[in-house]
């Protein structure tokens, strides 16, 4: 895996992560998720985020099909995540953005800036973007501002940052690993008949409150079908932010002293 490019440029592209058969299965699951959402009356257009309904949004993908859970923990993806974030991370959210011809752009942003106040000195979040179609400038590929993962606060973002943005180009079945500090936006799909589907698996250090509360968002049936690894990855369970301080409250041998001889006695601190 190209960790050096991810660290230096804020992103890297890994081709052919999905086989043609896997790609077809994931695309079928996306189509089914769109149909199910609309059948249940769940909006697939997010007003205020996208300028029109030509962008189809899907949220909490793990609820729709087990294949999405398998994407979240595909080894080739997790190697990149652990390479940048270390081993203590969870899935903050997993969503889909399907840009149809005529779709527009959302606002420029960095995903880490959505969940962490500045300064953004370290990468504490990142995306694994699954490309389900060939993506390029013409069909609305994600646009990024080169070098913007080095911005440390909002004042570092120039007013004309969008003018310097470039479109990712990747083949269907590829993943784009993107530092959460890299400023980006969805592109405009100006094609005549090309769909552009991308899935955004957003990982964060486990001490950061996730964008999706999977304990509340997933149905009981979906949660019951998950194994322990998947539950941990999605941050399920009653315990939450307890890892970092765990060692501070663990008794060690030196703490286990016999204090019974002092019980009921008063100490004269002046003697």
VONULO-532222 format. One record per residue: x negated, y negated, z of N, C-alpha, C, O in turn; residue number from 1. Coordinates in steps of 0.2 Angstrom, whole numbers, padded with zeros to 4 digits. Last residue first. Example, Ala and Ser with C-alpha at 12.3 -4.5 7.8 and 13.67 -1.06 7.14 Angstrom:
<sites>
n_X; n_Y; n_Z; ca_X; ca_Y; ca_Z; c_X; c_Y; c_Z; o_X; o_Y; o_Z; nr
-0064; 0011; 0035; -0068; 0005; 0036; -0064; 0000; 0039; -0067; -0006; 0040; 2
-0066; 0028; 0039; -0062; 0022; 0039; -0066; 0016; 0039; -0071; 0017; 0042; 1
</sites>
This chain:
<sites>
n_X; n_Y; n_Z; ca_X; ca_Y; ca_Z; c_X; c_Y; c_Z; o_X; o_Y; o_Z; nr
-0014; -0074; 0325; -0019; -0071; 0329; -0024; -0068; 0325; -0029; -0065; 0327; 271
-0004; -0080; 0317; -0009; -0084; 0320; -0015; -0081; 0324; -0020; -0084; 0326; 270
0005; -0071; 0313; 0000; -0073; 0308; -0005; -0078; 0311; -0010; -0079; 0308; 269
0011; -0057; 0319; 0009; -0064; 0322; 0003; -0066; 0317; -0003; -0064; 0318; 268
0024; -0048; 0313; 0017; -0050; 0313; 0016; -0057; 0315; 0019; -0062; 0313; 267
0035; -0036; 0320; 0034; -0043; 0318; 0026; -0045; 0318; 0023; -0042; 0323; 266
0043; -0021; 0315; 0037; -0025; 0319; 0037; -0032; 0316; 0038; -0033; 0310; 265
0051; -0014; 0307; 0054; -0017; 0314; 0049; -0021; 0318; 0050; -0023; 0323; 264
0038; -0005; 0299; 0045; -0007; 0300; 0048; -0009; 0307; 0046; -0005; 0312; 263
0026; -0001; 0299; 0027; -0008; 0300; 0034; -0010; 0301; 0036; -0016; 0302; 262
0026; 0012; 0296; 0023; 0010; 0303; 0024; 0003; 0304; 0023; 0000; 0310; 261
0030; 0014; 0283; 0035; 0015; 0289; 0032; 0013; 0295; 0036; 0011; 0300; 260
0024; 0012; 0272; 0025; 0006; 0275; 0029; 0007; 0281; 0032; 0002; 0284; 259
0012; 0020; 0262; 0017; 0021; 0268; 0018; 0015; 0272; 0013; 0013; 0275; 258
0012; 0015; 0245; 0009; 0016; 0252; 0014; 0017; 0257; 0020; 0015; 0256; 257
0013; 0014; 0230; 0016; 0019; 0234; 0013; 0020; 0241; 0010; 0026; 0242; 256
0005; 0006; 0223; 0011; 0003; 0226; 0014; 0008; 0231; 0018; 0006; 0235; 255
-0005; 0013; 0218; -0007; 0009; 0224; -0001; 0005; 0227; -0001; 0003; 0232; 254
0001; 0020; 0208; -0001; 0024; 0214; -0002; 0019; 0220; 0000; 0020; 0226; 253
0015; 0010; 0202; 0008; 0013; 0201; 0006; 0016; 0208; 0009; 0014; 0213; 252
0030; 0006; 0195; 0026; 0008; 0201; 0020; 0012; 0199; 0020; 0016; 0195; 251
0034; -0005; 0183; 0033; 0002; 0184; 0028; 0002; 0190; 0023; -0001; 0191; 250
0036; -0018; 0179; 0040; -0016; 0184; 0039; -0008; 0186; 0043; -0006; 0190; 249
0027; -0020; 0169; 0026; -0025; 0175; 0031; -0022; 0180; 0029; -0024; 0186; 248
0030; -0012; 0159; 0024; -0010; 0163; 0024; -0014; 0169; 0021; -0012; 0174; 247
0041; -0018; 0153; 0042; -0012; 0156; 0036; -0010; 0161; 0037; -0008; 0166; 246
0041; -0030; 0145; 0040; -0031; 0153; 0040; -0024; 0156; 0040; -0024; 0162; 245
0043; -0025; 0132; 0037; -0029; 0134; 0036; -0029; 0141; 0030; -0028; 0144; 244
0056; -0018; 0132; 0049; -0015; 0131; 0043; -0019; 0134; 0039; -0016; 0137; 243
0068; -0023; 0133; 0065; -0021; 0139; 0058; -0018; 0138; 0055; -0017; 0143; 242
0081; -0029; 0126; 0074; -0032; 0127; 0071; -0030; 0133; 0070; -0034; 0138; 241
0091; -0016; 0129; 0089; -0020; 0123; 0082; -0023; 0124; 0077; -0019; 0123; 240
0102; -0002; 0132; 0095; -0006; 0134; 0094; -0010; 0128; 0094; -0008; 0122; 239
0112; 0005; 0126; 0114; -0001; 0131; 0108; -0005; 0132; 0108; -0011; 0133; 238
0111; 0007; 0108; 0111; 0009; 0115; 0112; 0003; 0119; 0112; -0003; 0117; 237
0102; 0003; 0093; 0108; 0005; 0096; 0106; 0007; 0103; 0101; 0009; 0105; 236
0093; -0002; 0083; 0093; -0006; 0090; 0099; -0004; 0094; 0102; -0008; 0097; 235
0090; 0005; 0072; 0096; 0000; 0072; 0097; -0004; 0078; 0101; -0008; 0079; 234
0080; 0013; 0076; 0079; 0008; 0071; 0084; 0003; 0071; 0082; -0003; 0069; 233
0087; 0021; 0085; 0082; 0017; 0088; 0080; 0011; 0083; 0079; 0005; 0084; 232
0096; 0028; 0076; 0099; 0024; 0081; 0093; 0019; 0084; 0095; 0013; 0085; 231
0086; 0035; 0069; 0090; 0030; 0065; 0093; 0025; 0071; 0094; 0019; 0069; 230
0081; 0043; 0078; 0077; 0039; 0075; 0081; 0033; 0072; 0079; 0027; 0072; 229
0092; 0051; 0082; 0089; 0046; 0087; 0085; 0041; 0084; 0085; 0036; 0086; 228
0105; 0050; 0069; 0100; 0054; 0073; 0097; 0049; 0078; 0098; 0043; 0077; 227
0122; 0046; 0066; 0115; 0044; 0066; 0111; 0049; 0071; 0113; 0050; 0076; 226
0135; 0049; 0068; 0132; 0053; 0063; 0124; 0051; 0063; 0121; 0055; 0059; 225
0140; 0040; 0077; 0139; 0047; 0080; 0135; 0051; 0075; 0132; 0056; 0077; 224
0140; 0029; 0070; 0135; 0029; 0075; 0134; 0036; 0077; 0129; 0038; 0079; 223
0151; 0032; 0061; 0145; 0030; 0059; 0139; 0031; 0064; 0134; 0034; 0062; 222
0162; 0033; 0071; 0160; 0038; 0067; 0153; 0038; 0064; 0149; 0042; 0063; 221
0162; 0020; 0076; 0160; 0025; 0081; 0158; 0031; 0077; 0154; 0035; 0079; 220
0155; 0008; 0065; 0161; 0011; 0068; 0158; 0017; 0072; 0152; 0019; 0072; 219
0145; -0007; 0069; 0146; 0000; 0066; 0151; 0004; 0069; 0153; 0003; 0075; 218
0145; -0018; 0076; 0147; -0019; 0069; 0148; -0012; 0066; 0152; -0011; 0062; 217
0140; -0016; 0089; 0147; -0019; 0088; 0149; -0018; 0081; 0155; -0017; 0080; 216
0128; -0011; 0087; 0132; -0008; 0092; 0139; -0010; 0091; 0143; -0006; 0092; 215
0122; -0021; 0078; 0124; -0015; 0075; 0129; -0010; 0080; 0133; -0006; 0078; 214
0123; -0036; 0076; 0124; -0032; 0082; 0127; -0026; 0080; 0133; -0025; 0079; 213
0113; -0044; 0065; 0118; -0040; 0066; 0118; -0036; 0072; 0113; -0033; 0074; 212
0101; -0051; 0068; 0107; -0055; 0065; 0113; -0051; 0065; 0118; -0054; 0066; 211
0094; -0048; 0085; 0095; -0047; 0078; 0101; -0051; 0075; 0105; -0053; 0079; 210
0082; -0057; 0095; 0089; -0055; 0094; 0091; -0054; 0087; 0090; -0058; 0083; 209
0067; -0050; 0096; 0071; -0055; 0093; 0078; -0053; 0092; 0079; -0047; 0090; 208
0059; -0039; 0101; 0061; -0044; 0106; 0065; -0050; 0103; 0067; -0054; 0107; 207
0055; -0032; 0090; 0061; -0029; 0094; 0063; -0034; 0100; 0068; -0033; 0103; 206
0053; -0041; 0075; 0050; -0038; 0081; 0056; -0037; 0086; 0061; -0040; 0085; 205
0064; -0036; 0061; 0061; -0041; 0065; 0058; -0037; 0071; 0060; -0031; 0073; 204
0069; -0034; 0044; 0066; -0031; 0050; 0063; -0037; 0054; 0061; -0042; 0052; 203
0081; -0032; 0032; 0077; -0038; 0036; 0075; -0034; 0043; 0080; -0033; 0047; 202
0084; -0028; 0016; 0083; -0025; 0023; 0078; -0029; 0027; 0072; -0030; 0026; 201
0093; -0032; 0004; 0089; -0035; 0008; 0089; -0032; 0015; 0093; -0033; 0019; 200
0095; -0027; -0013; 0097; -0026; -0006; 0091; -0029; -0002; 0085; -0028; -0003; 199
0101; -0033; -0028; 0096; -0033; -0024; 0098; -0032; -0017; 0103; -0035; -0015; 198
0106; -0034; -0045; 0108; -0031; -0038; 0101; -0030; -0034; 0097; -0027; -0036; 197
0112; -0042; -0058; 0106; -0042; -0054; 0108; -0040; -0047; 0110; -0044; -0043; 196
0119; -0039; -0074; 0120; -0039; -0067; 0113; -0039; -0064; 0108; -0035; -0066; 195
0120; -0047; -0089; 0116; -0044; -0085; 0118; -0045; -0077; 0119; -0050; -0075; 194
0126; -0055; -0100; 0129; -0049; -0097; 0125; -0044; -0093; 0126; -0038; -0092; 193
0119; -0067; -0101; 0126; -0066; -0104; 0129; -0060; -0101; 0135; -0060; -0099; 192
0110; -0076; -0088; 0111; -0071; -0093; 0118; -0070; -0096; 0123; -0073; -0093; 191
0108; -0084; -0077; 0110; -0087; -0084; 0111; -0082; -0089; 0111; -0084; -0095; 190
0109; -0084; -0061; 0110; -0079; -0067; 0113; -0082; -0073; 0119; -0083; -0073; 189
0097; -0092; -0051; 0104; -0093; -0055; 0104; -0087; -0061; 0099; -0086; -0064; 188
0090; -0085; -0036; 0090; -0088; -0043; 0097; -0089; -0046; 0102; -0086; -0043; 187
0090; -0088; -0019; 0092; -0084; -0024; 0092; -0088; -0031; 0093; -0094; -0031; 186
0074; -0093; -0012; 0081; -0094; -0013; 0083; -0089; -0018; 0079; -0086; -0022; 185
0061; -0096; 0001; 0064; -0093; -0005; 0071; -0095; -0006; 0074; -0098; -0001; 184
0046; -0095; 0010; 0052; -0099; 0009; 0055; -0097; 0002; 0051; -0096; -0003; 183
0040; -0083; 0021; 0040; -0086; 0014; 0047; -0089; 0013; 0052; -0086; 0013; 182
0042; -0078; 0034; 0040; -0085; 0033; 0040; -0088; 0026; 0039; -0094; 0026; 181
0043; -0064; 0032; 0049; -0068; 0034; 0048; -0075; 0034; 0053; -0079; 0034; 180
0035; -0057; 0018; 0034; -0060; 0024; 0040; -0065; 0026; 0043; -0068; 0022; 179
0042; -0044; 0008; 0041; -0052; 0009; 0041; -0054; 0016; 0045; -0052; 0020; 178
0041; -0032; -0004; 0039; -0034; 0003; 0038; -0041; 0004; 0033; -0044; 0001; 177
0051; -0026; -0015; 0047; -0032; -0014; 0047; -0033; -0007; 0052; -0034; -0003; 176
0052; -0010; -0024; 0053; -0014; -0018; 0048; -0021; -0018; 0043; -0020; -0021; 175
0060; -0003; -0039; 0054; -0006; -0035; 0056; -0009; -0029; 0062; -0010; -0028; 174
0071; 0000; -0046; 0067; 0005; -0042; 0061; 0003; -0038; 0059; 0007; -0034; 173
0068; -0011; -0060; 0073; -0007; -0056; 0069; -0001; -0052; 0065; 0003; -0055; 172
0054; -0021; -0059; 0058; -0016; -0062; 0063; -0013; -0057; 0061; -0013; -0051; 171
0052; -0039; -0056; 0051; -0032; -0054; 0056; -0027; -0058; 0061; -0029; -0059; 170
0047; -0055; -0052; 0049; -0050; -0058; 0047; -0043; -0056; 0041; -0042; -0054; 169
0053; -0069; -0044; 0050; -0063; -0044; 0052; -0059; -0050; 0057; -0060; -0053; 168
0050; -0086; -0049; 0055; -0080; -0049; 0051; -0074; -0048; 0046; -0073; -0052; 167
0044; -0100; -0040; 0044; -0095; -0045; 0048; -0089; -0044; 0050; -0087; -0038; 166
0045; -0117; -0035; 0046; -0110; -0034; 0046; -0106; -0040; 0046; -0109; -0046; 165
0043; -0130; -0035; 0037; -0126; -0036; 0038; -0119; -0035; 0034; -0115; -0036; 164
0055; -0136; -0033; 0052; -0137; -0040; 0046; -0133; -0041; 0044; -0131; -0047; 163
0057; -0134; -0020; 0060; -0129; -0025; 0057; -0130; -0032; 0058; -0125; -0036; 162
0049; -0144; -0013; 0047; -0137; -0013; 0050; -0132; -0019; 0047; -0128; -0022; 161
0050; -0157; -0012; 0051; -0155; -0019; 0049; -0147; -0019; 0047; -0145; -0024; 160
0048; -0160; 0001; 0055; -0161; -0002; 0056; -0158; -0008; 0061; -0156; -0010; 159
0038; -0147; 0009; 0039; -0153; 0005; 0046; -0154; 0002; 0050; -0149; 0001; 158
0037; -0142; 0025; 0041; -0140; 0019; 0042; -0146; 0015; 0045; -0151; 0017; 157
0032; -0146; 0037; 0027; -0143; 0032; 0030; -0142; 0025; 0027; -0141; 0020; 156
0042; -0149; 0045; 0039; -0154; 0042; 0034; -0152; 0037; 0032; -0156; 0033; 155
0046; -0136; 0051; 0050; -0139; 0045; 0046; -0145; 0042; 0047; -0146; 0036; 154
0030; -0127; 0052; 0036; -0130; 0055; 0040; -0134; 0049; 0037; -0133; 0043; 153
0021; -0120; 0045; 0021; -0119; 0053; 0027; -0122; 0056; 0030; -0120; 0061; 152
0017; -0112; 0030; 0021; -0117; 0034; 0022; -0115; 0041; 0024; -0110; 0043; 151
0013; -0100; 0025; 0008; -0104; 0029; 0011; -0110; 0032; 0008; -0113; 0037; 150
0022; -0096; 0016; 0022; -0092; 0022; 0017; -0095; 0027; 0016; -0093; 0033; 149
0020; -0103; 0004; 0025; -0106; 0010; 0025; -0102; 0016; 0028; -0105; 0021; 148
0013; -0098; -0006; 0010; -0101; -0001; 0014; -0103; 0005; 0011; -0105; 0010; 147
0026; -0102; -0018; 0020; -0099; -0017; 0016; -0102; -0011; 0016; -0108; -0010; 146
0042; -0099; -0015; 0038; -0105; -0015; 0031; -0102; -0013; 0030; -0100; -0008; 145
0053; -0089; -0025; 0049; -0090; -0019; 0044; -0096; -0020; 0043; -0097; -0026; 144
0069; -0082; -0030; 0063; -0087; -0031; 0060; -0088; -0025; 0063; -0089; -0019; 143
0076; -0067; -0035; 0074; -0071; -0029; 0068; -0076; -0032; 0064; -0073; -0035; 142
0084; -0068; -0051; 0079; -0065; -0047; 0078; -0070; -0041; 0078; -0076; -0042; 141
0093; -0071; -0062; 0094; -0073; -0055; 0090; -0070; -0050; 0092; -0069; -0044; 140
0090; -0067; -0074; 0096; -0064; -0071; 0097; -0066; -0064; 0101; -0062; -0060; 139
0079; -0075; -0078; 0085; -0076; -0082; 0091; -0073; -0079; 0097; -0075; -0079; 138
0068; -0070; -0070; 0071; -0077; -0069; 0078; -0078; -0072; 0082; -0081; -0070; 137
0072; -0053; -0065; 0068; -0058; -0068; 0072; -0065; -0068; 0077; -0065; -0065; 136
0073; -0036; -0062; 0075; -0043; -0060; 0070; -0047; -0063; 0064; -0046; -0063; 135
0082; -0021; -0066; 0076; -0025; -0067; 0078; -0033; -0065; 0083; -0035; -0067; 134
0091; -0017; -0051; 0091; -0018; -0058; 0084; -0021; -0059; 0080; -0023; -0055; 133
0088; -0015; -0038; 0092; -0010; -0041; 0093; -0011; -0048; 0096; -0006; -0052; 132
0076; -0017; -0027; 0078; -0020; -0034; 0082; -0014; -0037; 0079; -0009; -0039; 131
0076; -0021; -0010; 0076; -0016; -0015; 0079; -0018; -0022; 0085; -0021; -0022; 130
0065; -0029; 0000; 0070; -0030; -0005; 0070; -0025; -0010; 0065; -0023; -0013; 129
0061; -0030; 0016; 0060; -0026; 0011; 0066; -0027; 0006; 0072; -0025; 0008; 128
0056; -0045; 0025; 0061; -0041; 0021; 0058; -0036; 0017; 0052; -0037; 0014; 127
0051; -0048; 0042; 0050; -0048; 0035; 0056; -0044; 0032; 0060; -0041; 0035; 126
0045; -0057; 0057; 0050; -0054; 0053; 0048; -0053; 0046; 0043; -0056; 0044; 125
0034; -0062; 0062; 0038; -0058; 0067; 0044; -0055; 0063; 0047; -0051; 0066; 124
0019; -0068; 0058; 0024; -0065; 0055; 0028; -0060; 0060; 0025; -0055; 0062; 123
0015; -0083; 0067; 0014; -0076; 0066; 0020; -0073; 0062; 0025; -0076; 0063; 122
0019; -0096; 0069; 0011; -0095; 0068; 0010; -0088; 0066; 0005; -0086; 0063; 121
0029; -0106; 0067; 0029; -0100; 0065; 0022; -0097; 0063; 0020; -0097; 0058; 120
0034; -0116; 0082; 0030; -0115; 0076; 0030; -0108; 0074; 0031; -0103; 0078; 119
0052; -0116; 0077; 0045; -0117; 0075; 0041; -0117; 0082; 0044; -0119; 0087; 118
0063; -0102; 0082; 0061; -0110; 0081; 0054; -0110; 0080; 0050; -0105; 0081; 117
0070; -0089; 0072; 0065; -0091; 0077; 0063; -0099; 0076; 0062; -0101; 0071; 116
0080; -0087; 0063; 0080; -0084; 0069; 0075; -0086; 0074; 0076; -0084; 0080; 115
0077; -0094; 0051; 0084; -0093; 0053; 0085; -0090; 0060; 0090; -0091; 0063; 114
0064; -0093; 0049; 0066; -0099; 0052; 0073; -0099; 0054; 0076; -0104; 0057; 113
0063; -0081; 0043; 0061; -0081; 0050; 0063; -0088; 0053; 0064; -0088; 0059; 112
0068; -0084; 0031; 0072; -0080; 0035; 0069; -0080; 0042; 0074; -0079; 0047; 111
0068; -0100; 0024; 0064; -0094; 0026; 0068; -0090; 0031; 0070; -0093; 0036; 110
0076; -0107; 0010; 0076; -0106; 0017; 0070; -0101; 0018; 0068; -0098; 0013; 109
0087; -0116; -0001; 0080; -0114; 0000; 0079; -0113; 0008; 0082; -0117; 0012; 108
0104; -0111; -0004; 0099; -0116; -0002; 0092; -0113; 0000; 0092; -0107; 0002; 107
0108; -0102; -0019; 0109; -0104; -0012; 0104; -0109; -0010; 0099; -0111; -0014; 106
0113; -0103; -0036; 0108; -0103; -0031; 0110; -0105; -0024; 0114; -0109; -0024; 105
0126; -0094; -0045; 0121; -0100; -0044; 0116; -0098; -0038; 0116; -0093; -0036; 104
0132; -0084; -0059; 0130; -0085; -0052; 0125; -0091; -0051; 0121; -0092; -0055; 103
0133; -0081; -0072; 0136; -0087; -0070; 0135; -0088; -0062; 0137; -0094; -0060; 102
0133; -0063; -0070; 0132; -0069; -0075; 0136; -0075; -0072; 0142; -0075; -0071; 101
0131; -0059; -0053; 0134; -0058; -0059; 0132; -0064; -0064; 0131; -0069; -0061; 100
0121; -0052; -0041; 0122; -0059; -0044; 0125; -0057; -0051; 0121; -0053; -0055; 99
0123; -0046; -0025; 0124; -0044; -0032; 0126; -0050; -0036; 0131; -0053; -0036; 98
0115; -0042; -0011; 0117; -0048; -0015; 0117; -0046; -0023; 0112; -0045; -0025; 97
0117; -0034; 0004; 0117; -0034; -0003; 0119; -0040; -0006; 0123; -0044; -0004; 96
0109; -0031; 0020; 0114; -0034; 0016; 0112; -0033; 0008; 0107; -0032; 0007; 95
0105; -0028; 0036; 0104; -0025; 0030; 0110; -0027; 0025; 0116; -0025; 0027; 94
0096; -0035; 0050; 0102; -0034; 0046; 0100; -0031; 0039; 0094; -0030; 0038; 93
0085; -0030; 0059; 0089; -0036; 0061; 0096; -0036; 0057; 0101; -0038; 0059; 92
0079; -0015; 0064; 0082; -0018; 0058; 0087; -0024; 0061; 0091; -0023; 0065; 91
0064; -0018; 0074; 0071; -0015; 0073; 0073; -0018; 0066; 0071; -0023; 0064; 90
0047; -0014; 0080; 0052; -0018; 0076; 0059; -0014; 0075; 0059; -0008; 0077; 89
0033; -0010; 0083; 0039; -0012; 0088; 0043; -0016; 0084; 0043; -0023; 0085; 88
0021; -0008; 0076; 0026; -0003; 0077; 0032; -0004; 0080; 0037; 0000; 0081; 87
0017; -0022; 0065; 0016; -0017; 0070; 0021; -0012; 0071; 0026; -0012; 0066; 86
0020; -0030; 0054; 0023; -0032; 0060; 0021; -0027; 0066; 0022; -0029; 0072; 85
0013; -0025; 0043; 0013; -0032; 0044; 0015; -0034; 0052; 0013; -0038; 0055; 84
0014; -0011; 0044; 0007; -0014; 0042; 0007; -0022; 0044; 0002; -0025; 0045; 83
0027; -0009; 0046; 0022; -0008; 0052; 0015; -0011; 0050; 0012; -0013; 0055; 82
0031; -0012; 0033; 0034; -0015; 0039; 0029; -0015; 0045; 0027; -0020; 0048; 81
0024; -0003; 0025; 0023; -0010; 0024; 0025; -0014; 0030; 0022; -0019; 0032; 80
0030; 0009; 0030; 0022; 0008; 0030; 0021; 0001; 0029; 0016; -0002; 0033; 79
0043; 0008; 0027; 0041; 0007; 0034; 0033; 0006; 0035; 0031; 0003; 0039; 78
0043; 0011; 0013; 0045; 0004; 0016; 0042; 0003; 0023; 0040; -0002; 0024; 77
0038; 0024; 0012; 0035; 0019; 0009; 0037; 0012; 0011; 0033; 0007; 0010; 76
0048; 0031; 0020; 0041; 0030; 0023; 0038; 0024; 0019; 0034; 0020; 0022; 75
0064; 0024; 0024; 0060; 0027; 0018; 0052; 0026; 0020; 0051; 0020; 0021; 74
0073; 0018; 0032; 0068; 0022; 0035; 0064; 0026; 0030; 0060; 0031; 0032; 73
0083; 0012; 0024; 0080; 0008; 0029; 0073; 0012; 0032; 0069; 0008; 0034; 72
0087; 0022; 0015; 0083; 0017; 0013; 0079; 0013; 0018; 0073; 0012; 0018; 71
0095; 0029; 0024; 0089; 0032; 0022; 0084; 0027; 0019; 0078; 0028; 0019; 70
0105; 0020; 0026; 0101; 0022; 0032; 0094; 0025; 0029; 0089; 0023; 0032; 69
0111; 0022; 0013; 0108; 0015; 0015; 0103; 0016; 0021; 0098; 0013; 0022; 68
0116; 0034; 0013; 0110; 0033; 0009; 0107; 0026; 0010; 0101; 0026; 0009; 67
0127; 0034; 0021; 0121; 0037; 0024; 0115; 0035; 0020; 0109; 0035; 0022; 66
0137; 0020; 0019; 0135; 0026; 0016; 0128; 0028; 0019; 0124; 0024; 0020; 65
0142; 0009; 0026; 0146; 0011; 0020; 0144; 0018; 0018; 0148; 0022; 0016; 64
0135; 0005; 0037; 0142; 0007; 0038; 0145; 0010; 0032; 0149; 0014; 0033; 63
0123; -0001; 0032; 0123; 0006; 0035; 0130; 0009; 0037; 0131; 0015; 0038; 62
0126; -0014; 0028; 0126; -0008; 0023; 0126; -0001; 0026; 0129; 0003; 0023; 61
0131; -0027; 0033; 0131; -0020; 0037; 0131; -0014; 0032; 0136; -0010; 0033; 60
0138; -0034; 0018; 0135; -0034; 0024; 0135; -0028; 0028; 0140; -0024; 0027; 59
0137; -0041; 0002; 0139; -0035; 0006; 0135; -0035; 0012; 0129; -0037; 0012; 58
0142; -0052; -0010; 0139; -0051; -0004; 0141; -0045; -0001; 0148; -0044; 0000; 57
0141; -0058; -0026; 0144; -0053; -0022; 0140; -0051; -0016; 0134; -0049; -0017; 56
0142; -0072; -0035; 0138; -0069; -0031; 0142; -0064; -0026; 0146; -0067; -0022; 55
0153; -0078; -0041; 0149; -0074; -0045; 0143; -0070; -0041; 0140; -0066; -0044; 54
0160; -0088; -0034; 0161; -0081; -0032; 0157; -0076; -0037; 0159; -0070; -0037; 53
0148; -0101; -0030; 0154; -0098; -0033; 0154; -0091; -0031; 0150; -0088; -0028; 52
0137; -0105; -0022; 0141; -0110; -0025; 0148; -0107; -0028; 0152; -0111; -0029; 51
0135; -0097; -0005; 0135; -0097; -0013; 0139; -0102; -0016; 0145; -0103; -0013; 50
0138; -0102; 0007; 0132; -0099; 0006; 0130; -0099; -0002; 0125; -0101; -0004; 49
0151; -0107; 0006; 0146; -0111; 0010; 0139; -0108; 0009; 0134; -0112; 0011; 48
0158; -0091; 0006; 0159; -0098; 0004; 0154; -0102; 0009; 0154; -0101; 0015; 47
0154; -0077; 0000; 0153; -0080; 0006; 0153; -0088; 0005; 0147; -0091; 0002; 46
0163; -0064; -0006; 0161; -0070; -0008; 0160; -0074; -0001; 0165; -0075; 0002; 45
0169; -0053; -0001; 0163; -0052; -0004; 0160; -0058; -0007; 0154; -0058; -0010; 44
0180; -0050; 0013; 0177; -0055; 0008; 0170; -0053; 0005; 0166; -0051; 0009; 43
0190; -0037; 0015; 0184; -0040; 0017; 0181; -0044; 0012; 0179; -0041; 0006; 42
0201; -0029; 0011; 0202; -0036; 0012; 0196; -0040; 0015; 0196; -0045; 0018; 41
0199; -0016; 0008; 0200; -0017; 0015; 0201; -0025; 0017; 0203; -0027; 0022; 40
0196; -0017; -0005; 0202; -0014; -0003; 0204; -0015; 0004; 0210; -0015; 0006; 39
0184; -0024; -0004; 0189; -0027; -0007; 0196; -0024; -0005; 0201; -0027; -0004; 38
0176; -0013; 0001; 0176; -0020; 0005; 0183; -0023; 0002; 0187; -0026; 0006; 37
0177; -0003; -0008; 0180; -0002; -0002; 0181; -0009; 0002; 0186; -0010; 0005; 36
0170; -0009; -0019; 0177; -0007; -0020; 0180; -0006; -0013; 0186; -0009; -0012; 35
0157; -0011; -0013; 0161; -0017; -0016; 0168; -0015; -0016; 0173; -0019; -0014; 34
0154; 0003; -0011; 0155; -0002; -0005; 0158; -0008; -0007; 0162; -0011; -0003; 33
0154; 0008; -0024; 0159; 0010; -0019; 0160; 0006; -0013; 0165; 0005; -0011; 32
0142; 0001; -0028; 0149; 0000; -0032; 0154; 0002; -0027; 0160; -0001; -0027; 31
0133; 0006; -0020; 0134; -0001; -0020; 0141; -0002; -0023; 0145; -0006; -0020; 30
0133; 0020; -0023; 0135; 0018; -0017; 0137; 0011; -0016; 0141; 0009; -0012; 29
0128; 0018; -0036; 0135; 0021; -0036; 0137; 0019; -0029; 0143; 0018; -0028; 28
0115; 0014; -0033; 0119; 0010; -0037; 0127; 0012; -0036; 0131; 0008; -0036; 27
0110; 0026; -0027; 0111; 0020; -0023; 0116; 0015; -0026; 0120; 0011; -0023; 26
0110; 0035; -0038; 0114; 0036; -0032; 0115; 0030; -0028; 0121; 0029; -0025; 25
0101; 0029; -0046; 0108; 0030; -0048; 0113; 0031; -0042; 0118; 0028; -0042; 24
0090; 0030; -0039; 0092; 0023; -0041; 0099; 0024; -0043; 0103; 0020; -0041; 23
0088; 0044; -0038; 0089; 0040; -0032; 0092; 0033; -0033; 0097; 0031; -0030; 22
0085; 0046; -0051; 0091; 0049; -0048; 0093; 0046; -0042; 0099; 0044; -0041; 21
0073; 0039; -0054; 0079; 0037; -0057; 0086; 0040; -0054; 0091; 0037; -0054; 20
0066; 0036; -0037; 0067; 0039; -0043; 0073; 0037; -0047; 0077; 0034; -0044; 19
0059; 0021; -0030; 0065; 0025; -0031; 0065; 0029; -0037; 0063; 0026; -0042; 18
0047; 0015; -0032; 0048; 0018; -0025; 0054; 0023; -0026; 0054; 0028; -0022; 17
0042; 0009; -0043; 0044; 0016; -0044; 0045; 0019; -0037; 0043; 0025; -0036; 16
0030; -0004; -0037; 0035; -0001; -0042; 0037; 0006; -0040; 0033; 0010; -0037; 15
0030; -0016; -0025; 0028; -0009; -0026; 0033; -0006; -0031; 0039; -0005; -0029; 14
0023; -0032; -0022; 0028; -0028; -0026; 0026; -0021; -0027; 0020; -0020; -0029; 13
0022; -0043; -0008; 0019; -0038; -0013; 0024; -0034; -0016; 0030; -0034; -0013; 12
0019; -0059; 0000; 0023; -0054; -0003; 0019; -0049; -0007; 0013; -0050; -0008; 11
0010; -0067; 0005; 0016; -0067; 0008; 0021; -0062; 0005; 0027; -0062; 0007; 10
-0003; -0067; 0001; 0002; -0071; -0003; 0009; -0071; 0000; 0013; -0075; -0003; 9
-0010; -0060; 0012; -0013; -0066; 0008; -0008; -0070; 0005; -0008; -0076; 0005; 8
-0002; -0050; 0016; -0005; -0054; 0021; -0007; -0061; 0017; -0006; -0066; 0020; 7
0000; -0043; 0003; 0006; -0045; 0008; 0004; -0051; 0013; 0007; -0056; 0014; 6
-0013; -0040; -0001; -0009; -0045; -0004; -0003; -0048; 0000; -0001; -0054; -0001; 5
-0016; -0031; 0009; -0020; -0037; 0009; -0016; -0043; 0005; -0016; -0048; 0006; 4
-0007; -0020; 0008; -0006; -0025; 0014; -0010; -0031; 0013; -0008; -0036; 0015; 3
-0002; -0011; -0003; -0006; -0018; -0004; -0005; -0022; 0002; -0002; -0028; 0001; 2
-0004; 0006; 0000; 0000; 0000; 0000; -0004; -0006; 0000; -0010; -0006; 0003; 1
</sites>
